[in-house]
Amino acid sequence: MPFDPVALDRTFTAPVGVDVKGDTWPCVEVPEARDLFGSLRSVRVDATVDDVPLRNVGLMPTGSGGLMLSLNAAVRKRLGKDVGDTVTVRLERRLS
């Protein structure tokens, strides 16, 4: 059964960098992810990070009870940001 997209309007500020098994990954952790999505399984969303639109991107489990948005090298370059910098994220729509 197909999933109907659901509008979200959640904005938060967070540092780039999530500890995963002892390594720091260039991701942003979504606060209160369980409350927002009802579980901690992977979900696909449309988001904006510091005015850079990201469409149909996956939020992945952190392994420590949260969800994270990965910022690949191309996105970090567009943002001019890296691990340790702070970004503003707006989750706009849930796709899965």
Gaussian input, Z-matrix of N, CA and C with variables (Angstrom, degrees):
# hf/3-21g

backbone

0 1
 N
 C     1     B1
 C     2     B2     1     A1
 N     3     B3     2     A2     1     D1
 C     4     B4     3     A3     2     D2
 C     5     B5     4     A4     3     D3
 N     6     B6     5     A5     4     D4
 C     7     B7     6     A6     5     D5
 C     8     B8     7     A7     6     D6
 N     9     B9     8     A8     7     D7
 C    10    B10     9     A9     8     D8
 C    11    B11    10    A10     9     D9
 N    12    B12    11    A11    10    D10
 C    13    B13    12    A12    11    D11
 C    14    B14    13    A13    12    D12
 N    15    B15    14    A14    13    D13
 C    16    B16    15    A15    14    D14
 C    17    B17    16    A16    15    D15
 N    18    B18    17    A17    16    D16
 C    19    B19    18    A18    17    D17
 C    20    B20    19    A19    18    D18
 N    21    B21    20    A20    19    D19
 C    22    B22    21    A21    20    D20
 C    23    B23    22    A22    21    D21
 N    24    B24    23    A23    22    D22
 C    25    B25    24    A24    23    D23
 C    26    B26    25    A25    24    D24
 N    27    B27    26    A26    25    D25
 C    28    B28    27    A27    26    D26
 C    29    B29    28    A28    27    D27
 N    30    B30    29    A29    28    D28
 C    31    B31    30    A30    29    D29
 C    32    B32    31    A31    30    D30
 N    33    B33    32    A32    31    D31
 C    34    B34    33    A33    32    D32
 C    35    B35    34    A34    33    D33
 N    36    B36    35    A35    34    D34
 C    37    B37    36    A36    35    D35
 C    38    B38    37    A37    36    D36
 N    39    B39    38    A38    37    D37
 C    40    B40    39    A39    38    D38
 C    41    B41    40    A40    39    D39
 N    42    B42    41    A41    40    D40
 C    43    B43    42    A42    41    D41
 C    44    B44    43    A43    42    D42
 N    45    B45    44    A44    43    D43
 C    46    B46    45    A45    44    D44
 C    47    B47    46    A46    45    D45
 N    48    B48    47    A47    46    D46
 C    49    B49    48    A48    47    D47
 C    50    B50    49    A49    48    D48
 N    51    B51    50    A50    49    D49
 C    52    B52    51    A51    50    D50
 C    53    B53    52    A52    51    D51
 N    54    B54    53    A53    52    D52
 C    55    B55    54    A54    53    D53
 C    56    B56    55    A55    54    D54
 N    57    B57    56    A56    55    D55
 C    58    B58    57    A57    56    D56
 C    59    B59    58    A58    57    D57
 N    60    B60    59    A59    58    D58
 C    61    B61    60    A60    59    D59
 C    62    B62    61    A61    60    D60
 N    63    B63    62    A62    61    D61
 C    64    B64    63    A63    62    D62
 C    65    B65    64    A64    63    D63
 N    66    B66    65    A65    64    D64
 C    67    B67    66    A66    65    D65
 C    68    B68    67    A67    66    D66
 N    69    B69    68    A68    67    D67
 C    70    B70    69    A69    68    D68
 C    71    B71    70    A70    69    D69
 N    72    B72    71    A71    70    D70
 C    73    B73    72    A72    71    D71
 C    74    B74    73    A73    72    D72
 N    75    B75    74    A74    73    D73
 C    76    B76    75    A75    74    D74
 C    77    B77    76    A76    75    D75
 N    78    B78    77    A77    76    D76
 C    79    B79    78    A78    77    D77
 C    80    B80    79    A79    78    D78
 N    81    B81    80    A80    79    D79
 C    82    B82    81    A81    80    D80
 C    83    B83    82    A82    81    D81
 N    84    B84    83    A83    82    D82
 C    85    B85    84    A84    83    D83
 C    86    B86    85    A85    84    D84
 N    87    B87    86    A86    85    D85
 C    88    B88    87    A87    86    D86
 C    89    B89    88    A88    87    D87
 N    90    B90    89    A89    88    D88
 C    91    B91    90    A90    89    D89
 C    92    B92    91    A91    90    D90
 N    93    B93    92    A92    91    D91
 C    94    B94    93    A93    92    D92
 C    95    B95    94    A94    93    D93
 N    96    B96    95    A95    94    D94
 C    97    B97    96    A96    95    D95
 C    98    B98    97    A97    96    D96
 N    99    B99    98    A98    97    D97
 C   100   B100    99    A99    98    D98
 C   101   B101   100   A100    99    D99
 N   102   B102   101   A101   100   D100
 C   103   B103   102   A102   101   D101
 C   104   B104   103   A103   102   D102
 N   105   B105   104   A104   103   D103
 C   106   B106   105   A105   104   D104
 C   107   B107   106   A106   105   D105
 N   108   B108   107   A107   106   D106
 C   109   B109   108   A108   107   D107
 C   110   B110   109   A109   108   D108
 N   111   B111   110   A110   109   D109
 C   112   B112   111   A111   110   D110
 C   113   B113   112   A112   111   D111
 N   114   B114   113   A113   112   D112
 C   115   B115   114   A114   113   D113
 C   116   B116   115   A115   114   D114
 N   117   B117   116   A116   115   D115
 C   118   B118   117   A117   116   D116
 C   119   B119   118   A118   117   D117
 N   120   B120   119   A119   118   D118
 C   121   B121   120   A120   119   D119
 C   122   B122   121   A121   120   D120
 N   123   B123   122   A122   121   D121
 C   124   B124   123   A123   122   D122
 C   125   B125   124   A124   123   D123
 N   126   B126   125   A125   124   D124
 C   127   B127   126   A126   125   D125
 C   128   B128   127   A127   126   D126
 N   129   B129   128   A128   127   D127
 C   130   B130   129   A129   128   D128
 C   131   B131   130   A130   129   D129
 N   132   B132   131   A131   130   D130
 C   133   B133   132   A132   131   D131
 C   134   B134   133   A133   132   D132
 N   135   B135   134   A134   133   D133
 C   136   B136   135   A135   134   D134
 C   137   B137   136   A136   135   D135
 N   138   B138   137   A137   136   D136
 C   139   B139   138   A138   137   D137
 C   140   B140   139   A139   138   D138
 N   141   B141   140   A140   139   D139
 C   142   B142   141   A141   140   D140
 C   143   B143   142   A142   141   D141
 N   144   B144   143   A143   142   D142
 C   145   B145   144   A144   143   D143
 C   146   B146   145   A145   144   D144
 N   147   B147   146   A146   145   D145
 C   148   B148   147   A147   146   D146
 C   149   B149   148   A148   147   D147
 N   150   B150   149   A149   148   D148
 C   151   B151   150   A150   149   D149
 C   152   B152   151   A151   150   D150
 N   153   B153   152   A152   151   D151
 C   154   B154   153   A153   152   D152
 C   155   B155   154   A154   153   D153
 N   156   B156   155   A155   154   D154
 C   157   B157   156   A156   155   D155
 C   158   B158   157   A157   156   D156
 N   159   B159   158   A158   157   D157
 C   160   B160   159   A159   158   D158
 C   161   B161   160   A160   159   D159
 N   162   B162   161   A161   160   D160
 C   163   B163   162   A162   161   D161
 C   164   B164   163   A163   162   D162
 N   165   B165   164   A164   163   D163
 C   166   B166   165   A165   164   D164
 C   167   B167   166   A166   165   D165
 N   168   B168   167   A167   166   D166
 C   169   B169   168   A168   167   D167
 C   170   B170   169   A169   168   D168
 N   171   B171   170   A170   169   D169
 C   172   B172   171   A171   170   D170
 C   173   B173   172   A172   171   D171
 N   174   B174   173   A173   172   D172
 C   175   B175   174   A174   173   D173
 C   176   B176   175   A175   174   D174
 N   177   B177   176   A176   175   D175
 C   178   B178   177   A177   176   D176
 C   179   B179   178   A178   177   D177
 N   180   B180   179   A179   178   D178
 C   181   B181   180   A180   179   D179
 C   182   B182   181   A181   180   D180
 N   183   B183   182   A182   181   D181
 C   184   B184   183   A183   182   D182
 C   185   B185   184   A184   183   D183
 N   186   B186   185   A185   184   D184
 C   187   B187   186   A186   185   D185
 C   188   B188   187   A187   186   D186
 N   189   B189   188   A188   187   D187
 C   190   B190   189   A189   188   D188
 C   191   B191   190   A190   189   D189
 N   192   B192   191   A191   190   D190
 C   193   B193   192   A192   191   D191
 C   194   B194   193   A193   192   D192
 N   195   B195   194   A194   193   D193
 C   196   B196   195   A195   194   D194
 C   197   B197   196   A196   195   D195
 N   198   B198   197   A197   196   D196
 C   199   B199   198   A198   197   D197
 C   200   B200   199   A199   198   D198
 N   201   B201   200   A200   199   D199
 C   202   B202   201   A201   200   D200
 C   203   B203   202   A202   201   D201
 N   204   B204   203   A203   202   D202
 C   205   B205   204   A204   203   D203
 C   206   B206   205   A205   204   D204
 N   207   B207   206   A206   205   D205
 C   208   B208   207   A207   206   D206
 C   209   B209   208   A208   207   D207
 N   210   B210   209   A209   208   D208
 C   211   B211   210   A210   209   D209
 C   212   B212   211   A211   210   D210
 N   213   B213   212   A212   211   D211
 C   214   B214   213   A213   212   D212
 C   215   B215   214   A214   213   D213
 N   216   B216   215   A215   214   D214
 C   217   B217   216   A216   215   D215
 C   218   B218   217   A217   216   D216
 N   219   B219   218   A218   217   D217
 C   220   B220   219   A219   218   D218
 C   221   B221   220   A220   219   D219
 N   222   B222   221   A221   220   D220
 C   223   B223   222   A222   221   D221
 C   224   B224   223   A223   222   D222
 N   225   B225   224   A224   223   D223
 C   226   B226   225   A225   224   D224
 C   227   B227   226   A226   225   D225
 N   228   B228   227   A227   226   D226
 C   229   B229   228   A228   227   D227
 C   230   B230   229   A229   228   D228
 N   231   B231   230   A230   229   D229
 C   232   B232   231   A231   230   D230
 C   233   B233   232   A232   231   D231
 N   234   B234   233   A233   232   D232
 C   235   B235   234   A234   233   D233
 C   236   B236   235   A235   234   D234
 N   237   B237   236   A236   235   D235
 C   238   B238   237   A237   236   D236
 C   239   B239   238   A238   237   D237
 N   240   B240   239   A239   238   D238
 C   241   B241   240   A240   239   D239
 C   242   B242   241   A241   240   D240
 N   243   B243   242   A242   241   D241
 C   244   B244   243   A243   242   D242
 C   245   B245   244   A244   243   D243
 N   246   B246   245   A245   244   D244
 C   247   B247   246   A246   245   D245
 C   248   B248   247   A247   246   D246
 N   249   B249   248   A248   247   D247
 C   250   B250   249   A249   248   D248
 C   251   B251   250   A250   249   D249
 N   252   B252   251   A251   250   D250
 C   253   B253   252   A252   251   D251
 C   254   B254   253   A253   252   D252
 N   255   B255   254   A254   253   D253
 C   256   B256   255   A255   254   D254
 C   257   B257   256   A256   255   D255
 N   258   B258   257   A257   256   D256
 C   259   B259   258   A258   257   D257
 C   260   B260   259   A259   258   D258
 N   261   B261   260   A260   259   D259
 C   262   B262   261   A261   260   D260
 C   263   B263   262   A262   261   D261
 N   264   B264   263   A263   262   D262
 C   265   B265   264   A264   263   D263
 C   266   B266   265   A265   264   D264
 N   267   B267   266   A266   265   D265
 C   268   B268   267   A267   266   D266
 C   269   B269   268   A268   267   D267
 N   270   B270   269   A269   268   D268
 C   271   B271   270   A270   269   D269
 C   272   B272   271   A271   270   D270
 N   273   B273   272   A272   271   D271
 C   274   B274   273   A273   272   D272
 C   275   B275   274   A274   273   D273
 N   276   B276   275   A275   274   D274
 C   277   B277   276   A276   275   D275
 C   278   B278   277   A277   276   D276
 N   279   B279   278   A278   277   D277
 C   280   B280   279   A279   278   D278
 C   281   B281   280   A280   279   D279
 N   282   B282   281   A281   280   D280
 C   283   B283   282   A282   281   D281
 C   284   B284   283   A283   282   D282
 N   285   B285   284   A284   283   D283
 C   286   B286   285   A285   284   D284
 C   287   B287   286   A286   285   D285

   B1=1.4526
   B2=1.5257
   B3=1.3258
   B4=1.4585
   B5=1.5223
   B6=1.3100
   B7=1.4606
   B8=1.5212
   B9=1.3146
   B10=1.4590
   B11=1.5256
   B12=1.3315
   B13=1.4611
   B14=1.5250
   B15=1.3252
   B16=1.4543
   B17=1.5246
   B18=1.3255
   B19=1.4623
   B20=1.5245
   B21=1.3090
   B22=1.4615
   B23=1.5251
   B24=1.2777
   B25=1.4577
   B26=1.5191
   B27=1.3170
   B28=1.4623
   B29=1.5218
   B30=1.3178
   B31=1.4554
   B32=1.5191
   B33=1.3265
   B34=1.4592
   B35=1.5242
   B36=1.3089
   B37=1.4603
   B38=1.5160
   B39=1.3398
   B40=1.4617
   B41=1.5231
   B42=1.3245
   B43=1.4640
   B44=1.5213
   B45=1.3219
   B46=1.4594
   B47=1.5238
   B48=1.3209
   B49=1.4619
   B50=1.5093
   B51=1.3301
   B52=1.4609
   B53=1.5211
   B54=1.3391
   B55=1.4611
   B56=1.5233
   B57=1.3234
   B58=1.4601
   B59=1.5225
   B60=1.3262
   B61=1.4727
   B62=1.5263
   B63=1.3205
   B64=1.4580
   B65=1.5131
   B66=1.3203
   B67=1.4664
   B68=1.5246
   B69=1.3196
   B70=1.4588
   B71=1.5165
   B72=1.3187
   B73=1.4613
   B74=1.5279
   B75=1.3443
   B76=1.4682
   B77=1.5316
   B78=1.3062
   B79=1.4671
   B80=1.5149
   B81=1.3201
   B82=1.4598
   B83=1.5203
   B84=1.3351
   B85=1.4650
   B86=1.5246
   B87=1.3299
   B88=1.4647
   B89=1.5278
   B90=1.3357
   B91=1.4648
   B92=1.5282
   B93=1.3242
   B94=1.4693
   B95=1.5233
   B96=1.3326
   B97=1.4697
   B98=1.5242
   B99=1.3319
   B100=1.4702
   B101=1.5232
   B102=1.3196
   B103=1.4678
   B104=1.5278
   B105=1.3186
   B106=1.4576
   B107=1.5210
   B108=1.3451
   B109=1.4634
   B110=1.5247
   B111=1.3260
   B112=1.4587
   B113=1.5142
   B114=1.3154
   B115=1.4630
   B116=1.5225
   B117=1.3135
   B118=1.4628
   B119=1.5176
   B120=1.3229
   B121=1.4624
   B122=1.5230
   B123=1.3150
   B124=1.4672
   B125=1.5256
   B126=1.3228
   B127=1.4646
   B128=1.5277
   B129=1.3168
   B130=1.4633
   B131=1.5225
   B132=1.3287
   B133=1.4591
   B134=1.5280
   B135=1.3156
   B136=1.4560
   B137=1.5193
   B138=1.3225
   B139=1.4599
   B140=1.5207
   B141=1.3217
   B142=1.4540
   B143=1.5190
   B144=1.3264
   B145=1.4614
   B146=1.5261
   B147=1.3302
   B148=1.4703
   B149=1.5287
   B150=1.2986
   B151=1.4751
   B152=1.5233
   B153=1.3260
   B154=1.4689
   B155=1.5273
   B156=1.3383
   B157=1.4661
   B158=1.5267
   B159=1.3236
   B160=1.4645
   B161=1.5190
   B162=1.3010
   B163=1.4570
   B164=1.5146
   B165=1.3282
   B166=1.4605
   B167=1.5267
   B168=1.3304
   B169=1.4609
   B170=1.5197
   B171=1.3174
   B172=1.4560
   B173=1.5137
   B174=1.3291
   B175=1.4559
   B176=1.5150
   B177=1.3253
   B178=1.4592
   B179=1.5201
   B180=1.3379
   B181=1.4617
   B182=1.5302
   B183=1.3249
   B184=1.4623
   B185=1.5232
   B186=1.3231
   B187=1.4588
   B188=1.5181
   B189=1.3357
   B190=1.4607
   B191=1.5244
   B192=1.3317
   B193=1.4555
   B194=1.5148
   B195=1.3082
   B196=1.4557
   B197=1.5136
   B198=1.3185
   B199=1.4620
   B200=1.5220
   B201=1.3371
   B202=1.4586
   B203=1.5145
   B204=1.3236
   B205=1.4550
   B206=1.5198
   B207=1.3195
   B208=1.4588
   B209=1.5291
   B210=1.3261
   B211=1.4620
   B212=1.5235
   B213=1.3254
   B214=1.4677
   B215=1.5331
   B216=1.3298
   B217=1.4675
   B218=1.5258
   B219=1.3321
   B220=1.4655
   B221=1.5296
   B222=1.3247
   B223=1.4698
   B224=1.5240
   B225=1.3307
   B226=1.4644
   B227=1.5324
   B228=1.3193
   B229=1.4691
   B230=1.5267
   B231=1.3457
   B232=1.4763
   B233=1.5209
   B234=1.3428
   B235=1.4597
   B236=1.5264
   B237=1.3281
   B238=1.4612
   B239=1.5105
   B240=1.3313
   B241=1.4664
   B242=1.5223
   B243=1.3453
   B244=1.4558
   B245=1.5207
   B246=1.3147
   B247=1.4619
   B248=1.5278
   B249=1.3264
   B250=1.4554
   B251=1.5186
   B252=1.3261
   B253=1.4625
   B254=1.5291
   B255=1.3165
   B256=1.4600
   B257=1.5241
   B258=1.3367
   B259=1.4617
   B260=1.5251
   B261=1.3268
   B262=1.4589
   B263=1.5193
   B264=1.3234
   B265=1.4642
   B266=1.5203
   B267=1.3227
   B268=1.4659
   B269=1.5164
   B270=1.3225
   B271=1.4596
   B272=1.5198
   B273=1.3365
   B274=1.4572
   B275=1.5180
   B276=1.3420
   B277=1.4603
   B278=1.5181
   B279=1.3328
   B280=1.4641
   B281=1.5221
   B282=1.3429
   B283=1.4612
   B284=1.5191
   B285=1.3281
   B286=1.4743
   B287=1.5080
   A1=108.87
   A2=119.31
   A3=121.64
   A4=111.91
   A5=115.03
   A6=122.21
   A7=108.63
   A8=117.14
   A9=120.72
   A10=108.76
   A11=118.37
   A12=120.57
   A13=111.30
   A14=114.93
   A15=122.29
   A16=108.02
   A17=116.40
   A18=120.26
   A19=110.06
   A20=115.26
   A21=122.42
   A22=106.42
   A23=116.62
   A24=119.93
   A25=106.85
   A26=114.91
   A27=120.67
   A28=107.81
   A29=116.53
   A30=122.01
   A31=108.66
   A32=115.88
   A33=120.81
   A34=109.43
   A35=114.89
   A36=122.48
   A37=107.52
   A38=116.05
   A39=120.08
   A40=109.71
   A41=115.98
   A42=118.96
   A43=111.17
   A44=115.67
   A45=121.25
   A46=106.30
   A47=116.00
   A48=120.65
   A49=111.12
   A50=115.72
   A51=122.11
   A52=107.57
   A53=116.10
   A54=120.84
   A55=109.10
   A56=115.81
   A57=122.38
   A58=107.23
   A59=115.16
   A60=121.47
   A61=112.30
   A62=116.67
   A63=120.90
   A64=115.59
   A65=118.10
   A66=122.16
   A67=109.13
   A68=116.83
   A69=121.10
   A70=108.89
   A71=115.26
   A72=121.91
   A73=109.28
   A74=118.02
   A75=120.98
   A76=111.11
   A77=114.26
   A78=122.79
   A79=108.64
   A80=115.84
   A81=122.79
   A82=107.18
   A83=116.44
   A84=120.09
   A85=110.22
   A86=115.42
   A87=122.33
   A88=108.17
   A89=118.38
   A90=119.58
   A91=111.47
   A92=114.98
   A93=122.51
   A94=112.16
   A95=116.08
   A96=121.40
   A97=112.29
   A98=117.19
   A99=119.32
   A100=110.61
   A101=117.37
   A102=120.53
   A103=111.26
   A104=116.74
   A105=121.20
   A106=112.27
   A107=117.17
   A108=121.12
   A109=114.37
   A110=118.46
   A111=120.79
   A112=114.37
   A113=117.48
   A114=122.08
   A115=107.40
   A116=115.54
   A117=120.29
   A118=111.03
   A119=116.02
   A120=121.08
   A121=108.66
   A122=116.36
   A123=121.01
   A124=110.44
   A125=115.38
   A126=121.48
   A127=108.29
   A128=116.35
   A129=121.69
   A130=108.03
   A131=115.28
   A132=121.11
   A133=110.53
   A134=114.86
   A135=122.23
   A136=105.48
   A137=116.19
   A138=120.42
   A139=109.73
   A140=114.77
   A141=122.03
   A142=106.99
   A143=115.95
   A144=121.48
   A145=106.94
   A146=116.62
   A147=121.16
   A148=111.97
   A149=117.43
   A150=123.87
   A151=114.74
   A152=118.59
   A153=122.24
   A154=107.38
   A155=118.25
   A156=120.16
   A157=111.61
   A158=115.86
   A159=123.61
   A160=106.66
   A161=117.26
   A162=121.69
   A163=111.03
   A164=115.55
   A165=123.70
   A166=111.55
   A167=115.44
   A168=121.40
   A169=109.63
   A170=116.09
   A171=121.22
   A172=112.46
   A173=115.37
   A174=121.70
   A175=106.05
   A176=116.99
   A177=122.15
   A178=110.26
   A179=117.41
   A180=120.02
   A181=110.94
   A182=115.53
   A183=120.62
   A184=111.94
   A185=116.41
   A186=120.03
   A187=112.03
   A188=116.19
   A189=119.93
   A190=111.26
   A191=115.93
   A192=119.91
   A193=115.51
   A194=118.13
   A195=120.81
   A196=111.40
   A197=115.57
   A198=122.42
   A199=108.27
   A200=115.90
   A201=120.33
   A202=111.07
   A203=114.61
   A204=123.86
   A205=107.42
   A206=116.61
   A207=121.35
   A208=110.41
   A209=115.62
   A210=121.76
   A211=107.41
   A212=116.20
   A213=119.44
   A214=110.50
   A215=115.76
   A216=121.12
   A217=112.19
   A218=117.35
   A219=120.33
   A220=111.18
   A221=116.94
   A222=120.81
   A223=109.64
   A224=117.35
   A225=120.00
   A226=111.07
   A227=117.02
   A228=120.57
   A229=110.42
   A230=116.93
   A231=120.41
   A232=111.62
   A233=115.55
   A234=120.93
   A235=112.14
   A236=116.35
   A237=119.78
   A238=111.21
   A239=116.00
   A240=121.90
   A241=109.88
   A242=115.25
   A243=121.33
   A244=108.59
   A245=116.33
   A246=121.79
   A247=108.87
   A248=115.63
   A249=122.24
   A250=113.49
   A251=117.25
   A252=121.00
   A253=109.81
   A254=116.12
   A255=121.95
   A256=109.83
   A257=115.54
   A258=121.87
   A259=109.47
   A260=115.30
   A261=121.63
   A262=107.56
   A263=115.42
   A264=122.47
   A265=108.65
   A266=115.64
   A267=120.71
   A268=107.93
   A269=116.26
   A270=121.98
   A271=106.52
   A272=116.31
   A273=120.89
   A274=114.35
   A275=115.54
   A276=118.17
   A277=109.60
   A278=115.91
   A279=121.43
   A280=108.11
   A281=115.92
   A282=121.45
   A283=113.39
   A284=118.16
   A285=120.47
   A286=110.45
   D1=125.82
   D2=-177.79
   D3=-66.86
   D4=150.75
   D5=178.48
   D6=-92.86
   D7=127.99
   D8=175.33
   D9=-83.71
   D10=128.34
   D11=179.45
   D12=-54.98
   D13=144.26
   D14=-178.60
   D15=-121.08
   D16=128.74
   D17=178.43
   D18=-67.16
   D19=137.15
   D20=173.47
   D21=-122.62
   D22=155.48
   D23=171.70
   D24=-146.76
   D25=72.64
   D26=-177.75
   D27=-121.22
   D28=119.64
   D29=178.44
   D30=-118.75
   D31=136.74
   D32=178.41
   D33=-150.46
   D34=159.08
   D35=175.73
   D36=-113.93
   D37=135.45
   D38=-177.08
   D39=-155.99
   D40=158.23
   D41=176.31
   D42=-77.39
   D43=151.53
   D44=170.86
   D45=-81.09
   D46=124.36
   D47=179.30
   D48=133.50
   D49=110.74
   D50=178.65
   D51=-124.03
   D52=129.70
   D53=177.88
   D54=-75.38
   D55=120.67
   D56=177.85
   D57=-129.44
   D58=109.45
   D59=178.06
   D60=52.55
   D61=41.92
   D62=175.81
   D63=88.29
   D64=-6.27
   D65=176.94
   D66=-111.18
   D67=150.57
   D68=175.65
   D69=-97.48
   D70=117.99
   D71=-179.40
   D72=-97.25
   D73=148.16
   D74=179.33
   D75=-79.39
   D76=72.30
   D77=-176.89
   D78=-131.82
   D79=166.86
   D80=174.99
   D81=-121.36
   D82=127.03
   D83=179.59
   D84=-81.71
   D85=135.75
   D86=179.43
   D87=-86.35
   D88=117.60
   D89=179.50
   D90=-68.46
   D91=143.56
   D92=176.50
   D93=53.28
   D94=41.32
   D95=-176.46
   D96=-61.25
   D97=-39.70
   D98=-179.33
   D99=-62.03
   D100=-42.99
   D101=178.81
   D102=-65.07
   D103=-37.84
   D104=-176.86
   D105=-72.05
   D106=-42.61
   D107=-173.39
   D108=-108.00
   D109=-9.27
   D110=178.07
   D111=83.10
   D112=-5.79
   D113=176.25
   D114=-163.22
   D115=180.00
   D116=177.66
   D117=-116.90
   D118=29.76
   D119=174.66
   D120=-84.41
   D121=157.82
   D122=178.66
   D123=-57.71
   D124=139.65
   D125=175.28
   D126=-136.25
   D127=155.93
   D128=177.05
   D129=-106.84
   D130=139.50
   D131=-176.33
   D132=-141.64
   D133=163.17
   D134=162.63
   D135=-100.12
   D136=135.96
   D137=-177.23
   D138=-144.03
   D139=164.94
   D140=171.40
   D141=-129.83
   D142=131.73
   D143=177.52
   D144=-118.90
   D145=116.33
   D146=-177.44
   D147=44.43
   D148=48.72
   D149=178.02
   D150=71.96
   D151=8.12
   D152=174.16
   D153=-99.80
   D154=114.30
   D155=-178.73
   D156=-73.16
   D157=137.14
   D158=174.55
   D159=-124.47
   D160=117.81
   D161=-175.22
   D162=-107.50
   D163=136.18
   D164=175.77
   D165=53.15
   D166=52.88
   D167=178.98
   D168=-103.36
   D169=152.39
   D170=-178.21
   D171=-93.16
   D172=137.73
   D173=166.85
   D174=-96.31
   D175=126.13
   D176=-174.91
   D177=-108.85
   D178=150.67
   D179=174.11
   D180=-62.22
   D181=141.66
   D182=178.82
   D183=-80.97
   D184=-20.95
   D185=-174.03
   D186=90.89
   D187=-6.89
   D188=179.58
   D189=-128.89
   D190=28.86
   D191=174.16
   D192=91.89
   D193=29.72
   D194=177.97
   D195=-148.53
   D196=-176.72
   D197=174.36
   D198=-124.11
   D199=149.23
   D200=-178.60
   D201=-135.22
   D202=150.55
   D203=176.68
   D204=-105.54
   D205=118.83
   D206=-179.62
   D207=-78.45
   D208=138.06
   D209=176.18
   D210=-115.91
   D211=100.40
   D212=-177.48
   D213=-70.36
   D214=173.10
   D215=-174.82
   D216=-58.50
   D217=-39.79
   D218=-179.38
   D219=-64.71
   D220=-41.15
   D221=178.91
   D222=-67.58
   D223=-44.74
   D224=179.50
   D225=-60.96
   D226=-36.91
   D227=178.22
   D228=-65.08
   D229=-44.68
   D230=177.32
   D231=-60.69
   D232=-36.70
   D233=-179.69
   D234=-77.18
   D235=-25.27
   D236=-171.55
   D237=69.89
   D238=31.48
   D239=-175.93
   D240=-128.85
   D241=158.61
   D242=176.63
   D243=-147.29
   D244=-176.31
   D245=179.94
   D246=-54.26
   D247=132.05
   D248=-179.19
   D249=100.50
   D250=-21.81
   D251=177.28
   D252=-81.25
   D253=160.16
   D254=-179.93
   D255=-103.93
   D256=140.53
   D257=177.65
   D258=-129.74
   D259=159.16
   D260=172.37
   D261=-108.35
   D262=126.22
   D263=-176.48
   D264=-114.86
   D265=134.38
   D266=171.91
   D267=-120.20
   D268=117.43
   D269=174.30
   D270=-87.08
   D271=120.04
   D272=-171.05
   D273=-102.62
   D274=-38.45
   D275=-174.21
   D276=-154.54
   D277=135.17
   D278=174.34
   D279=-90.72
   D280=129.22
   D281=-176.49
   D282=-106.73
   D283=-16.95
   D284=178.95
   D285=-146.20

